[in-house]
Each structure stands twice: as structure tokens, then as C-alpha cells.
Amino acid sequence: MTLSPHPQSPIHMTHRTPTRLPLLLLLTLTALTGCPRPPTTTPEQNYSDIQFDVTVPLETPVNATLLLSGEDAAFKGPTGQGLELVYQGGTTFSVKTRVPKHQPLTYTVRMTTPSEQVALDTAGSAVPARTLEAHENEENVSFGVERWGPAGGDTQPRTAFVVAVPETTPNTEDIYLAGNHEQLGGWNPAGAKLYKAVNNGYATVLSFAPDTSLAFKVTRGEWTKVEKTATGAEIADRTHKTGSGFERVSITVGGWADFFTEEPPEAVLTGKIEYLRDVTPGNTLLKKRDIIIWLPPDYDTATERRYPVLYMHDGQNLMDATTAFAGEWGVDETAQERVLAGKVEPLIIVGIYNTSDRGPEYTQVPDARYPQVDGANGGRADAYGEFIINELKPMIDGKYRTKPEAEYTGLAGSSLGGLVSLYLGMKHPGTFTRLGVLSPSVFWGNNDIVTRVDALSGKLPLRLWVDIGTDEGSSSQETVDDTRLLRDALVREGWVLDSDLKYTEVEGGGHNEASWAARFGNVLEYLFPPPSP
């Protein structure tokens, strides 16, 4: 039998006591939702990290040490001299430093090596200190330097040459400018050496007198390593006329002569060529030089014949491409062709090499306006003439079968060589009577040569060729107007145009060897016509 509680009997139930955890959770949630949190504050940063980016001019040496300096400790650097900027490539130098906020700070930028220089403005004045006041936690400051110079400023004429070279250029070789100025080496292929500059370039800064006409090329120290176009073509001389302040000349080299497959210029000499090496003048003002001699086609067969002689200046440019600094005249080829054609009397041509003193030797007076040819030391033409007359001519007359008399002896040259030919011919008509005066530097000494012609008491027994190209003044001081002044002075003294004075203005003719070569045959035909039957 199963027993069950009586319906009237009470039922006993057990009650549980609540735990503390739910109560704590409830209180926490109430606090979070019902009570606002107190605000939190972060202290303001009292310094700023500043990135300085400085853009420098292209002529800046790549190894330059540049410093930011100022009175605040932020600009002192570890040595106390300033913060050294780090070259980033291109034209940018950078440095990062920490400066106090909300304070005006002044600073300057300067170069300490390879020389002490400061930033200059376009007028050549030192740039005043810059001011910075930082407010943000990080900031960037960028500025550029126009040029570098001494702390006291620099208002003198300066020309910065900046040269970009092909990527294939050997980085172990030096780069040079070779040109017509003494500071450009007087056409020495290793003339003005350039230093390595920023942006993978090369540069130098030189000083010239205002309005100086420069002609130059870029080399790697030898004419066999002269610049060419990117396709290997020859390039004309680069030219620039200097100004009165600071200027920058940018040059891009397309290629180098020795990087192309064609052979370097060969000494293609036509006819019988002989040399006198290291001829040393007795006057110690004059330097030793080589002499090149062209002999006429029949010299070895017509052994009883004697020949007139033409002495020419700038001998290394006359016949041999390997010694010419800007192309040769082709004197040997032209003389050979005209003599064999019966258009020119067989003659001997004597080329006198110039030296680094070309300017002083080829001028009759100093002219300090032209430092590019050492004009201040000009006036050695008399000494040069005495060397030709008293030393070289007797040597040539003794060694070769010449006609030594004045009526058979000529003198010719171009530019300053044209000037000295006329000057020496006028002074020594008893030695020279046939003068080739191509593109003469009439301007020299404030037209001194014109003054000397005007001072003559009458014409001298000289047969004169005088010419000028119409395009010469764009790259040189020689002009049509000046040459006309010379022509007119000669005519006033009695020379007769197209008789004993041949005057020619060559349309499009430039001041270069190619132009002189093109008319040299006409010069020979006029000065040394074949003798009458």
C-alpha cells in the first residue's frame, strides 16, 4: 500500500538566501549608467620636431658641409657649431631637430667646407637670419639658397658653369672646360678643372670682366675625349658673353668623342711636311714652340728653284687635325691643290705654333679689358716679331731654298694673328710685303691699329688682304664696323681697293677655323699669284 500525505497535512518549503554578486553587479551598472565620469586631461607637448629641407644651387659641391646655426641650443649640434645638414640627393640637404614651442628662434645656413661661405641673395648680399616659431608637434620648414659667397657679400661679376654629363662618364676622370680665356686654359684641353657638384653634376665659378666673349668646350682632359652630341656628331664651340653680375651657365654633354666607334682625328697631311721642334727664342719673355713647314709639290725635283715664303701664326691649327684645338685650316690641302692647278705660285708655308702667351705675343699694346687673353700683359708683338725676323727667318732661309727678299715674303693670321700680321708688316716692310689679315682684332687697344695707320705718312709697299665675316660679332669682339674703319684708314693712306688692297666682307662668315679655311685659297691666290710667263 502506498502512503500519501494527507490532504490536510501542511507542506514544508525551503527558501534560499540571495548571494552578494548580483547585488554588486547591479550597483556597478547603476553607477555606470546613472553617474557621469570625470574628464581626463593630457599635458600639452612643449616642443616641436622640425624637419628642415634646404634646396641648394646646382654649383654646390657635393661634398659640402652645410650647417644650420642659431642662438638656441636646438641649433648648436654636438659640436656647438651648428646642425649639420645631410645630403639627400638631387639638390636637397636635410636635418631634423627639436625646438621649443611658441618661441621665435632665428637661424642661418652656411657652408664650412670646402670653403667658408654663406647664403647670398640675387643681388649678392648676405641673406639675413631667418625666424621660426613652432606651434605644432611636428612641422616642416623648406627654403632655398640662391647662391653662395663670402659673409660680406659679393657683387663682382661671377659665372657659374654647371655641367651635366652622360651616365656612362667614368667617375674616376676629371671634367674640364677648355676655351679661349686664360681661366679656361687658353684652349688647353685640361683647362679649367670642374669639381663634383650636387645633382650628379660638375661645376666651377669663375670671374670675368663684363662683356667678355667666351668660346669653349667640355673635355675629360684630352682633345680625344672632347664632348660630342649624343649621336657622336661634332659640336661647335659653345659661346657665352658675360654679364656684370652673377650668372649661371648650364651645359649638358651628350657624349664623348672616345665613346664612339670612329677613330680619333688622324694627322692627314698633304704634301711634304717637316717640323722644327722646341724652337726656343732668345728673348726669355717668349716660350719655346714647334714650327711646321709645308713644302711645294716640286720641291724635291726642281732642285734649282727657290721659293717665296708665307709665315703664319697659330701653326698648330693650320695643317694637323691632331694638334688643332678647334679644327684645322687645311692649309696643306688647299696649297697643294692651288699650286698644282697653277693658281698659286709654288711657295713654302711656315706655321709658327702659338703658346699660352698667345695674347701678349700677338698684341702691340696692353689692353686690360680682355683678361681672357691676358690683355694686361699685352704688347709683346715687337719681341715676337724680332724672334721671327732675326731667329726663325734666318733658320728657314738657311735650311730651305727660299727667296729671302721682302718682296717674296708674307705674313698671315686670323683674329689676333691678323692684327699682329698687319702690325709687324707695317713696322717691318723691309722684311714682309704680303700680308693676310683675316678677321683682325681691330678693337684691341681702343682701335690702336687704326690710329697707327692714320699716323703713316703714306702707304707702305705692302700688298694687303683684309677680310671680316658678317657673323663674327655674335661670338667675338671682331666686327664689320671696326674692320671698315681699318679699310677706310688704309684707303686714306693711298692703298687702292682691288689693287694692292683686297677687302672682303664674307656673308655668314664666323670667327672660327672653318670660316678661315673656306677662304684661305682666295688669300693664297691674291698674295701669291702665279708669276707672269
Beta strands, then each sheet from edge to edge (+ up, - down):
strand 1: 47-55
strand 2: 65-69
strand 3: 83-84
strand 4: 86-89
strand 5: 92-100
strand 6: 105-113
strand 7: 117-120
strand 8: 130-132
strand 9: 138-144
strand 10: 147-149
strand 11: 158-164
strand 12: 176-179
strand 13: 192-193
strand 14: 195-196
strand 15: 201-206
strand 16: 213-219
strand 17: 227-228
strand 18: 238-241
strand 19: 246-252
strand 20: 255-256
strand 21: 272-279
strand 22: 289-295
strand 23: 309-312
strand 24: 348-352
strand 25: 409-414
strand 26: 434-438
strand 27: 463-469
strand 28: 501-506
sheet 1: 4+ 5- 1+ 9+
sheet 2: 3+ 2- 6+ 7- 10+
sheet 3: 3+ 2- 6+ 8-
sheet 4: 14+ 15- 11+ 19+
sheet 5: 13+ 12- 16+ 18-
sheet 6: 17+ 20-
sheet 7: 21+ 22- 24+ 23+ 25+ 26+ 27+ 28+
end
